């Protein structure tokens, strides 16, 4: 306390005397183009690696919620889909998503060779306001997130090869087309004024629709629905699933915060800070509402519903994390957290097997977050609804075509014997928990 009095009082006095100067500096709110370039690029890079870290979150969440005999396969799917997304977005996806960028020189292959406007070593074009490479990286990790959503829904009963082929088409064409309509300045943006700040529809609902169509075509896991009754398949590792959820929660600050796309002014930095707060509070509300809802409905709080409540709250606020007040964000996220509690049982009644609850979390909460944007943001309900419906039609039709072709050509499911035995030994040859399975020595 003495040290606080000794050093704190003079410091406070000095700060008070300096206040007019500080206020003047803040009011200026201007930095050089080079400095703005650095900060904007840094935002893309930090946001990008946080969203990339979400790939680990999806992997851990799914590995925790599947049965032990399918864990290695699920891990392989997640690292594989991320890598495929990176390659396909480099080859073609980015050009489809952003067709007007460098259209005179880019052609079909966006980053092939040297024609793509990637800066030279040690060089930079400050007129863009950010490094082109940082922008591409930030956009690419969003693409991978879309594919991760499909992975969780179709877990435990799809073969690796057809899944990876679907991911290739999803990340090269299906997802980039949806992005081009809004973030690429296309139809939804120019005609309908559709607004999706960070991707409740463009990313999450796109992945959700693709997952739903896949689940309908693929069918449920063997033994999941018997004589009209649901058979519960408990997840292998709830602590791992919880860790995955926290990793996703952390990554979402990059997902939403860096979607501000600029950090070169005081106003931009302030907005990023507000986005962080709204994102966090929406997730908190989602968790609390899910816990309360399951306690009231089942007389027990369901940890998996709490995890999905957090994610659904995050998905819901993603369409507009800046304009809402904190109170608005809590309401939006809280309702989002309630949606898995409502829709998971509905899917089971319809015998739609969604292993991790990705359809209620990413599709249903994504639609909710998109449609509620006019409450606080600059958008119309009609425009938002058109965006949801157009995304639904394109993704469902395109996904169905790919899934049916794969089913006809090579089949989607392993044999009943392989599925009951577990995919790990047959798809990867490596078990995640060899000491706890019948294959252990």
Order of alpha helices (4+ residues) and beta strands (2+ residues): alpha-alpha-alpha-alpha-alpha-alpha-alpha-alpha-alpha-alpha-beta-beta-alpha-alpha-alpha-alpha-alpha-alpha-alpha-alpha
